[in-house]
Protein backbone atom coordinates (compact mmCIF):
# COMPACT_ATOMS: atom_id res chain seq x y z
CA UNK A 1 0.00 0.00 0.00
CA UNK A 2 1.32 3.44 -0.86
CA UNK A 3 0.68 6.13 1.70
CA UNK A 4 1.33 9.85 1.52
CA UNK A 5 4.54 9.36 3.42
CA UNK A 6 5.84 6.58 1.22
CA UNK A 7 7.73 8.43 -1.49
CA UNK A 8 10.31 5.75 -2.18
CA UNK A 9 8.64 4.34 -5.29
CA UNK A 10 6.63 7.35 -6.36
CA UNK A 11 8.69 9.79 -8.44
CA UNK A 12 5.70 12.08 -8.85
CA UNK A 13 5.14 12.41 -5.13
CA UNK A 14 4.90 15.98 -3.92
CA UNK A 15 5.52 15.14 -0.28
CA UNK A 16 8.45 17.16 0.99
CA UNK A 17 8.25 19.54 -1.96
CA UNK A 18 6.55 22.89 -2.02
CA UNK A 19 3.38 21.57 -3.60
CA UNK A 20 0.74 24.23 -3.94
CA UNK A 21 -2.36 22.31 -4.84
CA UNK A 22 -5.36 24.62 -5.23
CA UNK A 23 -7.45 22.56 -2.81
CA UNK A 24 -4.79 23.05 -0.11
CA UNK A 25 -4.62 26.83 -0.39
CA UNK A 26 -7.00 27.36 2.54
CA UNK A 27 -5.02 25.19 4.94
CA UNK A 28 -3.26 27.05 7.75
CA UNK A 29 0.04 25.35 6.88
CA UNK A 30 -0.09 26.78 3.36
CA UNK A 31 -1.02 30.23 4.66
CA UNK A 32 1.80 30.25 7.22
CA UNK A 33 4.28 28.98 4.63
CA UNK A 34 3.33 31.63 2.11
CA UNK A 35 3.41 34.39 4.72
CA UNK A 36 6.86 33.26 5.90
CA UNK A 37 8.33 33.03 2.41
CA UNK A 38 6.80 36.38 1.43
CA UNK A 39 8.22 38.09 4.52
CA UNK A 40 11.61 36.42 4.44
CA UNK A 41 12.52 34.87 1.10
CA UNK A 42 15.67 32.68 1.30
CA UNK A 43 17.76 35.30 -0.52
CA UNK A 44 16.97 37.86 2.16
CA UNK A 45 17.19 35.41 5.06
CA UNK A 46 20.71 34.32 4.13
CA UNK A 47 22.09 36.85 1.63
CA UNK A 48 25.35 36.34 -0.26
CA UNK A 49 26.23 40.02 -0.34
CA UNK A 50 25.86 42.93 2.03
CA UNK A 51 25.38 46.64 1.29
CA UNK A 52 28.59 48.55 0.61
CA UNK A 53 28.22 50.64 3.77
CA UNK A 54 28.54 47.50 5.90
CA UNK A 55 32.27 47.46 5.08
CA UNK A 56 33.25 48.91 8.46
CA UNK A 57 34.52 47.28 11.63
CA UNK A 58 31.66 48.79 13.62
CA UNK A 59 29.26 46.41 11.84
CA UNK A 60 31.25 43.37 13.02
CA UNK A 61 30.30 43.52 16.68
CA UNK A 62 26.80 42.13 16.26
CA UNK A 63 28.23 38.96 14.76
CA UNK A 64 30.92 38.78 17.47
CA UNK A 65 28.10 38.96 20.03
CA UNK A 66 26.28 36.10 18.29
CA UNK A 67 29.46 33.97 18.20
CA UNK A 68 30.10 34.63 21.90
CA UNK A 69 26.50 33.66 22.68
CA UNK A 70 27.03 30.36 20.83
CA UNK A 71 30.13 29.64 22.95
CA UNK A 72 28.23 30.61 26.11
CA UNK A 73 25.47 28.15 25.29
CA UNK A 74 27.77 25.31 24.21
CA UNK A 75 29.98 25.58 27.30
CA UNK A 76 26.87 25.95 29.47
CA UNK A 77 25.53 22.69 28.06
CA UNK A 78 28.82 20.96 28.94
CA UNK A 79 28.73 22.41 32.48
CA UNK A 80 25.12 21.24 32.89
CA UNK A 81 26.03 17.71 31.81
CA UNK A 82 28.85 17.22 34.33
CA UNK A 83 27.72 19.41 37.24
CA UNK A 84 29.24 21.67 39.92
CA UNK A 85 31.74 19.24 41.46
CA UNK A 86 33.28 18.65 38.05
CA UNK A 87 33.56 22.33 37.16
CA UNK A 88 35.07 23.18 40.57
CA UNK A 89 37.50 20.27 40.97
CA UNK A 90 38.67 18.77 37.68
CA UNK A 91 41.13 20.56 35.41
CA UNK A 92 38.92 20.19 32.35
CA UNK A 93 35.93 21.34 34.38
CA UNK A 94 37.76 24.46 35.49
CA UNK A 95 38.72 25.09 31.88
CA UNK A 96 35.10 24.89 30.71
CA UNK A 97 33.99 27.00 33.67
CA UNK A 98 36.50 29.65 32.60
CA UNK A 99 35.44 29.38 28.96
CA UNK A 100 31.84 29.94 30.03
CA UNK A 101 32.74 33.00 32.11
CA UNK A 102 35.08 34.59 29.56
CA UNK A 103 32.68 34.04 26.67
CA UNK A 104 30.11 35.96 28.73
CA UNK A 105 32.68 38.75 29.11
CA UNK A 106 33.23 38.81 25.34
CA UNK A 107 29.45 38.67 24.80
CA UNK A 108 28.82 41.79 26.89
CA UNK A 109 31.95 43.58 25.65
CA UNK A 110 30.90 43.14 22.01
CA UNK A 111 27.21 43.76 22.71
CA UNK A 112 27.90 47.10 24.40
CA UNK A 113 30.04 48.28 21.45
CA UNK A 114 27.32 47.03 19.09
CA UNK A 115 24.78 49.01 21.13
CA UNK A 116 26.90 52.19 21.07
CA UNK A 117 27.38 51.86 17.31
CA UNK A 118 23.68 51.38 16.66
CA UNK A 119 22.70 54.16 19.07
CA UNK A 120 24.88 56.73 17.30
CA UNK A 121 23.57 55.50 13.91
CA UNK A 122 20.00 55.92 15.24
CA UNK A 123 19.44 52.37 14.08
CA UNK A 124 15.70 52.57 14.74
CA UNK A 125 15.28 54.65 11.56
CA UNK A 126 13.44 53.25 8.55
CA UNK A 127 10.83 51.05 10.27
CA UNK A 128 13.54 49.40 12.37
CA UNK A 129 11.92 50.20 15.72
CA UNK A 130 11.24 46.52 16.45
CA UNK A 131 14.85 45.64 15.65
CA UNK A 132 16.07 48.23 18.16
CA UNK A 133 13.56 47.24 20.84
CA UNK A 134 14.31 43.50 20.60
CA UNK A 135 18.01 44.34 20.88
CA UNK A 136 17.49 46.49 23.98
CA UNK A 137 15.27 43.88 25.65
CA UNK A 138 17.83 41.17 24.79
CA UNK A 139 20.47 43.24 26.54
CA UNK A 140 18.35 43.65 29.68
CA UNK A 141 17.42 39.97 29.83
CA UNK A 142 21.07 39.02 29.25
CA UNK A 143 22.01 41.05 32.32
CA UNK A 144 19.54 38.94 34.31
CA UNK A 145 20.95 35.74 32.81
CA UNK A 146 24.49 36.76 33.77
CA UNK A 147 23.35 37.79 37.24
CA UNK A 148 21.73 34.42 37.96
CA UNK A 149 24.88 32.80 36.57
CA UNK A 150 27.05 34.61 39.11
CA UNK A 151 24.60 33.42 41.79
CA UNK A 152 24.97 29.82 40.57
CA UNK A 153 28.75 29.53 40.89
CA UNK A 154 28.52 27.77 44.28
CA UNK A 155 31.48 29.62 45.76
CA UNK A 156 32.11 32.52 48.14
CA UNK A 157 31.65 34.98 45.30
CA UNK A 158 28.09 33.80 44.68
CA UNK A 159 27.39 33.88 48.43
CA UNK A 160 28.60 37.47 48.62
CA UNK A 161 26.62 38.57 45.53
CA UNK A 162 23.41 36.88 46.69
CA UNK A 163 23.53 38.30 50.21
CA UNK A 164 24.22 41.77 48.83
CA UNK A 165 21.60 41.50 46.09
CA UNK A 166 18.79 40.20 48.32
CA UNK A 167 18.43 43.60 50.00
CA UNK A 168 18.14 45.34 46.66
CA UNK A 169 15.67 42.80 45.30
CA UNK A 170 13.64 42.82 48.53
CA UNK A 171 13.42 46.61 48.44
CA UNK A 172 11.57 46.31 45.14
CA UNK A 173 9.11 43.79 46.58
CA UNK A 174 10.17 41.13 44.08
CA UNK A 175 12.00 39.08 46.74
CA UNK A 176 8.81 37.19 47.54
CA UNK A 177 8.84 35.46 44.17
CA UNK A 178 12.50 35.90 43.15
CA UNK A 179 14.71 34.75 46.03
CA UNK A 180 18.35 35.27 45.12
CA UNK A 181 19.51 33.16 48.07
CA UNK A 182 17.56 30.17 46.74
CA UNK A 183 20.19 28.31 44.72
CA UNK A 184 17.72 25.91 43.13
CA UNK A 185 15.52 28.73 41.87
CA UNK A 186 18.46 30.77 40.60
CA UNK A 187 20.07 27.92 38.67
CA UNK A 188 16.73 27.03 37.05
CA UNK A 189 16.32 30.65 35.95
CA UNK A 190 19.92 30.60 34.72
CA UNK A 191 19.92 27.37 32.72
CA UNK A 192 16.29 27.11 31.60
CA UNK A 193 14.12 30.23 31.65
CA UNK A 194 16.49 33.08 30.83
CA UNK A 195 18.50 31.26 28.11
CA UNK A 196 15.21 30.42 26.38
CA UNK A 197 14.15 34.07 26.51
CA UNK A 198 17.58 35.36 25.40
CA UNK A 199 17.81 32.94 22.47
CA UNK A 200 14.22 33.70 21.41
CA UNK A 201 14.82 37.47 21.58
CA UNK A 202 18.17 37.29 19.79
CA UNK A 203 16.60 35.08 17.11
CA UNK A 204 13.80 37.60 16.68
CA UNK A 205 16.34 40.43 16.59
CA UNK A 206 18.33 38.74 13.80
CA UNK A 207 15.13 38.02 11.87
CA UNK A 208 14.19 41.70 12.15
CA UNK A 209 17.64 42.68 10.85
CA UNK A 210 17.11 40.38 7.86
CA UNK A 211 13.57 41.65 7.35
CA UNK A 212 14.33 45.39 7.50
CA UNK A 213 17.97 45.27 6.41
CA UNK A 214 21.03 46.77 8.06
CA UNK A 215 20.53 50.43 8.91
CA UNK A 216 22.16 52.86 6.52
CA UNK A 217 24.68 55.44 7.71
CA UNK A 218 23.45 59.04 7.93
CA UNK A 219 25.53 60.21 4.99
CA UNK A 220 24.73 57.40 2.57
CA UNK A 221 24.12 58.85 -0.89
CA UNK A 222 21.04 56.84 -1.81
CA UNK A 223 19.39 56.89 1.57
CA UNK A 224 15.78 57.96 1.60
CA UNK A 225 14.75 60.54 4.21
CA UNK A 226 13.26 57.75 6.33
CA UNK A 227 16.61 56.05 6.51
CA UNK A 228 15.41 53.08 4.54
CA UNK A 229 17.24 51.71 1.53
CA UNK A 230 15.11 51.09 -1.53
CA UNK A 231 15.40 47.36 -0.90
CA UNK A 232 16.04 46.04 2.60
CA UNK A 233 18.41 43.43 1.20
CA UNK A 234 20.70 46.28 0.28
CA UNK A 235 21.62 44.61 -3.00
CA UNK A 236 21.09 47.71 -5.07
CA UNK A 237 22.83 50.11 -2.73
CA UNK A 238 26.27 48.66 -3.33
CA UNK A 239 28.82 51.19 -4.44
CA UNK B 1 56.44 21.94 34.81
CA UNK B 2 56.66 25.66 35.34
CA UNK B 3 54.93 27.40 32.44
CA UNK B 4 56.40 30.87 32.98
CA UNK B 5 59.74 32.00 34.35
CA UNK B 6 59.52 33.33 37.88
CA UNK B 7 60.25 36.93 36.85
CA UNK B 8 57.51 36.91 34.19
CA UNK B 9 55.02 35.48 36.66
CA UNK B 10 55.98 38.13 39.19
CA UNK B 11 55.56 40.97 36.67
CA UNK B 12 52.16 39.67 35.54
CA UNK B 13 51.06 39.18 39.14
CA UNK B 14 52.08 42.73 40.00
CA UNK B 15 50.21 44.11 36.98
CA UNK B 16 47.01 42.25 37.69
CA UNK B 17 46.87 41.42 41.36
CA UNK B 18 43.73 39.41 41.93
CA UNK B 19 44.80 38.08 45.33
CA UNK B 20 43.22 40.62 47.58
CA UNK B 21 40.41 43.09 47.95
CA UNK B 22 39.52 44.96 44.77
CA UNK B 23 40.67 48.54 44.31
CA UNK B 24 38.05 51.19 43.81
CA UNK B 25 37.96 54.70 42.42
CA UNK B 26 35.83 57.21 44.32
CA UNK B 27 34.66 60.35 42.57
CA UNK B 28 31.87 62.11 44.40
CA UNK B 29 28.96 59.72 44.56
CA UNK B 30 30.52 57.53 41.84
CA UNK B 31 32.35 54.44 43.01
CA UNK B 32 33.73 51.97 40.49
CA UNK B 33 36.28 49.17 40.68
CA UNK B 34 39.53 49.70 38.81
CA UNK B 35 38.94 46.51 36.80
CA UNK B 36 35.53 47.72 35.60
CA UNK B 37 36.97 51.14 34.82
CA UNK B 38 39.73 49.55 32.72
CA UNK B 39 37.14 47.41 30.93
CA UNK B 40 34.97 50.43 30.08
CA UNK B 41 38.09 52.27 28.86
CA UNK B 42 38.96 49.30 26.65
CA UNK B 43 35.44 49.30 25.19
CA UNK B 44 35.75 53.00 24.34
CA UNK B 45 39.15 52.39 22.70
CA UNK B 46 37.82 49.46 20.66
CA UNK B 47 34.72 51.47 19.69
CA UNK B 48 36.81 54.38 18.39
CA UNK B 49 39.23 51.99 16.66
CA UNK B 50 36.32 50.19 14.96
CA UNK B 51 35.19 53.50 13.46
CA UNK B 52 38.62 54.78 12.45
CA UNK B 53 40.44 51.68 11.21
CA UNK B 54 39.61 51.03 7.53
CA UNK B 55 37.88 47.77 6.70
CA UNK B 56 39.59 45.69 4.03
CA UNK B 57 37.45 45.71 0.90
CA UNK B 58 37.26 42.91 -1.61
CA UNK B 59 38.28 43.56 -5.19
CA UNK B 60 35.71 45.66 -6.98
CA UNK B 61 34.97 47.65 -3.87
CA UNK B 62 31.71 45.89 -3.11
CA UNK B 63 30.54 44.11 0.05
HADDOCK unambig.tbl for C-alpha pairs under 7 A between the chains (distance, minus, plus):
assign (segid A and resid 49 and name CA) (segid B and resid 63 and name CA) 5.95 0.50 0.50
assign (segid A and resid 50 and name CA) (segid B and resid 63 and name CA) 5.21 0.50 0.50
assign (segid A and resid 51 and name CA) (segid B and resid 63 and name CA) 5.88 0.50 0.50
assign (segid A and resid 52 and name CA) (segid B and resid 62 and name CA) 5.54 0.50 0.50
assign (segid A and resid 52 and name CA) (segid B and resid 63 and name CA) 4.89 0.50 0.50
assign (segid A and resid 55 and name CA) (segid B and resid 55 and name CA) 5.84 0.50 0.50
assign (segid A and resid 55 and name CA) (segid B and resid 57 and name CA) 6.88 0.50 0.50
assign (segid A and resid 55 and name CA) (segid B and resid 63 and name CA) 6.29 0.50 0.50
assign (segid A and resid 56 and name CA) (segid B and resid 54 and name CA) 6.77 0.50 0.50
assign (segid A and resid 56 and name CA) (segid B and resid 55 and name CA) 5.08 0.50 0.50
assign (segid A and resid 57 and name CA) (segid B and resid 50 and name CA) 4.77 0.50 0.50
assign (segid A and resid 57 and name CA) (segid B and resid 51 and name CA) 6.51 0.50 0.50
assign (segid A and resid 57 and name CA) (segid B and resid 55 and name CA) 5.99 0.50 0.50
assign (segid A and resid 58 and name CA) (segid B and resid 50 and name CA) 5.05 0.50 0.50
assign (segid A and resid 58 and name CA) (segid B and resid 51 and name CA) 5.89 0.50 0.50
assign (segid A and resid 109 and name CA) (segid B and resid 43 and name CA) 6.72 0.50 0.50
assign (segid A and resid 113 and name CA) (segid B and resid 43 and name CA) 6.65 0.50 0.50
assign (segid A and resid 113 and name CA) (segid B and resid 47 and name CA) 5.93 0.50 0.50
assign (segid A and resid 238 and name CA) (segid B and resid 62 and name CA) 6.11 0.50 0.50
assign (segid A and resid 239 and name CA) (segid B and resid 62 and name CA) 6.18 0.50 0.50
